[in-house]
Amino acid sequence: DKPAMRFLRNRGWQDAWETSGEGQPNTFNSRNPDKRIDFILTRDGSGLTPDCTHVPDVHGSDHRPLVTTIY
């Protein structure tokens, strides 16, 4: 619901989590993720389709990675 996300969505960008997310989407903080601060976006008509999006249980940073397989 932030202005930057609304701007992108209004121009055809889609959140990969909404179409292919598995598990929980929160990435911050890495020990107890309770906020979603990372996004992967694809654009309508780009030919890129998210197949699987997930947040691995990895603690190498202050937040966890967000991973998407795209075909």
Legacy VTK file of the C-alpha trace (Angstrom):
# vtk DataFile Version 3.0
C-alpha trace
ASCII
DATASET POLYDATA
POINTS 71 float
0.000 0.000 0.000
3.050 2.300 -0.146
3.142 4.952 -2.911
6.069 3.302 -4.707
4.266 -0.054 -4.907
1.019 1.575 -6.063
2.992 3.428 -8.763
4.513 0.169 -10.050
1.265 -1.807 -9.870
-0.544 0.911 -11.824
2.029 0.411 -14.581
1.549 -3.344 -14.899
4.064 -4.716 -12.397
2.959 -7.742 -10.371
4.174 -9.043 -7.030
5.656 -12.533 -7.536
4.593 -13.495 -4.015
0.927 -12.984 -4.827
1.059 -15.363 -7.796
3.541 -18.011 -6.631
4.321 -17.503 -2.937
4.800 -20.487 -0.632
5.110 -20.233 3.146
5.364 -16.840 4.821
6.533 -13.693 2.947
8.223 -11.809 5.803
11.980 -11.239 5.435
12.876 -8.857 8.265
14.448 -9.449 10.734
16.279 -12.661 9.959
15.870 -14.248 13.409
12.155 -13.535 13.794
10.782 -12.182 10.507
7.661 -10.120 11.142
7.868 -7.557 8.304
7.740 -7.899 4.569
10.320 -5.506 3.122
11.576 -7.393 0.028
9.717 -7.825 -3.236
10.280 -9.368 -6.650
8.158 -7.877 -9.405
7.473 -8.998 -12.956
5.704 -7.015 -15.613
2.621 -7.981 -17.608
3.558 -8.991 -21.125
7.245 -9.465 -20.296
7.132 -13.212 -20.911
8.495 -13.824 -17.392
6.249 -15.893 -15.128
7.045 -16.551 -11.455
6.835 -20.291 -10.772
7.860 -20.541 -7.121
8.595 -17.806 -4.557
9.803 -18.502 -1.031
11.834 -17.156 1.899
14.594 -19.585 2.931
15.404 -19.989 6.628
18.857 -18.370 6.303
20.481 -16.009 8.811
23.455 -14.429 6.982
22.136 -10.868 7.082
19.688 -8.656 8.973
16.934 -10.030 6.741
16.260 -13.266 4.889
16.499 -13.629 1.111
13.479 -13.753 -1.152
13.871 -16.305 -3.942
11.785 -16.652 -7.097
12.085 -19.173 -9.914
10.974 -17.513 -13.143
10.292 -19.148 -16.488
LINES 1 72
71 0 1 2 3 4 5 6 7 8 9 10 11 12 13 14 15 16 17 18 19 20 21 22 23 24 25 26 27 28 29 30 31 32 33 34 35 36 37 38 39 40 41 42 43 44 45 46 47 48 49 50 51 52 53 54 55 56 57 58 59 60 61 62 63 64 65 66 67 68 69 70
